[in-house]
């Protein structure tokens, strides 16, 4: 659970506080403003969904259902990021970007494990 919170808060913090770093690997052109707004929207959404997930876990408030919803939202967000943001990826992204994608897949795997074992949490 701590791993998931660290990943979510790091991701949201980077999008909110360092948007230039987040946008460095993208071929922005004329759509720089729209991608900036997309980053802010995504960061706010990540913070909101993480807060609901944490509250559900700590208070044992429908954690089984909430963990399945968060898993579904996370997979959907990764697919939507592919179509909305990753299509603007420059031809030579830095190496950390592959690590970021790997980290997202690892976080989704952890969410899947949490959803499968939610009854024992």
GIBEL-V199214 format. One record per residue. N is the residue number from 1. RES is the residue in one letter. SS is DSSP state (~ for helix, > for strand, _ for the rest). PHI is phi in degrees with one decimal (* if undefined). Layout:
N;RES;SS;PHI  N;RES;SS;PHI
This chain:
1;X;_;*  2;X;~;-64.1  3;X;~;-58.1  4;X;~;-64.3  5;X;~;-67.5  6;X;~;-64.7  7;X;~;-62.3  8;X;~;-65.0  9;X;~;-71.5  10;X;~;-65.4  11;X;~;-61.4  12;X;~;-67.0  13;X;~;-62.8  14;X;~;-64.4  15;X;~;-69.2  16;X;~;-84.4  17;X;~;-92.6  18;X;_;-127.1  19;X;~;-65.5  20;X;~;-66.8  21;X;~;-67.3  22;X;~;-66.6  23;X;~;-88.7  24;X;_;-63.6  25;X;_;-92.8  26;X;>;-108.3  27;X;_;-86.3  28;X;_;-80.2  29;X;~;61.0  30;X;~;-80.7  31;X;~;-96.2  32;X;~;-62.0  33;X;~;-66.5  34;X;~;-67.7  35;X;~;-70.7  36;X;~;-62.4  37;X;~;-64.6  38;X;~;-62.5  39;X;~;-61.7  40;X;~;-65.6  41;X;~;-61.4  42;X;~;-63.2  43;X;~;-63.7  44;X;~;-62.3  45;X;~;-66.6  46;X;~;-63.5  47;X;~;-65.1  48;X;~;-63.6  49;X;~;-68.4  50;X;~;-67.6  51;X;~;-65.7  52;X;~;-64.5  53;X;~;-63.5  54;X;~;-65.1  55;X;~;-61.0  56;X;~;-62.0  57;X;~;-69.3  58;X;~;-70.4  59;X;~;-97.4  60;X;_;52.2  61;X;_;-99.5  62;X;_;49.7  63;X;~;-63.0  64;X;~;-61.1  65;X;~;-69.6  66;X;~;-64.0  67;X;~;-66.4  68;X;~;-67.6  69;X;~;-65.7  70;X;~;-64.5  71;X;~;-60.9  72;X;~;-62.7  73;X;~;-64.6  74;X;~;-66.4  75;X;~;-65.9  76;X;~;-62.7  77;X;~;-63.5  78;X;~;-64.6  79;X;~;-66.4  80;X;~;-65.9  81;X;~;-61.3  82;X;~;-61.1  83;X;~;-82.3  84;X;~;-95.5  85;X;_;-120.5  86;X;~;-70.4  87;X;~;-68.7  88;X;~;-90.0  89;X;>;-61.9  90;X;_;-69.0  91;X;_;-67.2  92;X;_;-126.1  93;X;_;-71.7  94;X;_;-72.2  95;X;~;-67.1  96;X;~;-65.6  97;X;~;-66.4  98;X;~;-64.5  99;X;~;-65.6  100;X;~;-64.4  101;X;~;-64.5  102;X;~;-61.9  103;X;~;-63.3  104;X;~;-66.3  105;X;~;-64.3  106;X;~;-64.9  107;X;~;-64.7  108;X;~;-65.6  109;X;~;-62.7  110;X;~;-65.1  111;X;~;-63.4  112;X;~;-64.0  113;X;~;-63.0  114;X;~;-64.4  115;X;~;-68.1  116;X;~;-70.7  117;X;_;-112.7  118;X;~;-65.1  119;X;~;-67.6  120;X;~;-95.5  121;X;_;-75.9
